[in-house]
Amino acid sequence: MRKFAPIPLSIWQDQFLKKNRSLTLFYIYLRSSPQSNMLYLYNFSIVLACDDLKISLDEFNNNIDILEEEGYLQFDADNQMIWIRHAMILDMPMLKKTDNKVYGIQKLVNALDYCKCKSFLIDNFKEEFTTIYHLKYKKPKAKKQAPCKPLVSPL
């Protein structure tokens, strides 16, 4: 959960978003949603968003479709996961390996590996941003389990 989300001034000058103010406000909500994180890749509650924005499910789906077609975001409806790719590109410049943000990004990415949700968005994110943010991936360790007790044969 995020307490602070930057909204750059360039949103108000974006030629596509300028055409539709309600779409702009929807996009700002997605960027600053309490569910979001600094990767802009997070599990997303459609019901909560519709309630917060006071819009119908049809309006929500329409706005998501428009923003997806324009390349602002990707939405995985099956897993209810969203990735606001456009925001990640705007907010995160090229970082050095020693930058504290790299550590924060790595920590969030590691948490995604342990997530029950196996969305294609996670793979898309890793593919695009691994080299830019100097990310390292480890396979999640399997939980250690005690060996099974042998069956006792009756005497």
Buried (B, 14 or more C-beta within 10 A) or exposed (E): EBEEBEEEEEBEEBEBBEEEEEBBEBBBBBBBBEBBBBBBBBBBEBEEBBEEBEBEEEBBBBBBEBBEEEEBBBBBEEBBBBBBBBBBEBBBEEBEEEBEBBEBBBEBBBEBEEEEEEBEBBEBBBEBBEEBBBBEEEEEEEEEEEEEEEEEEEE
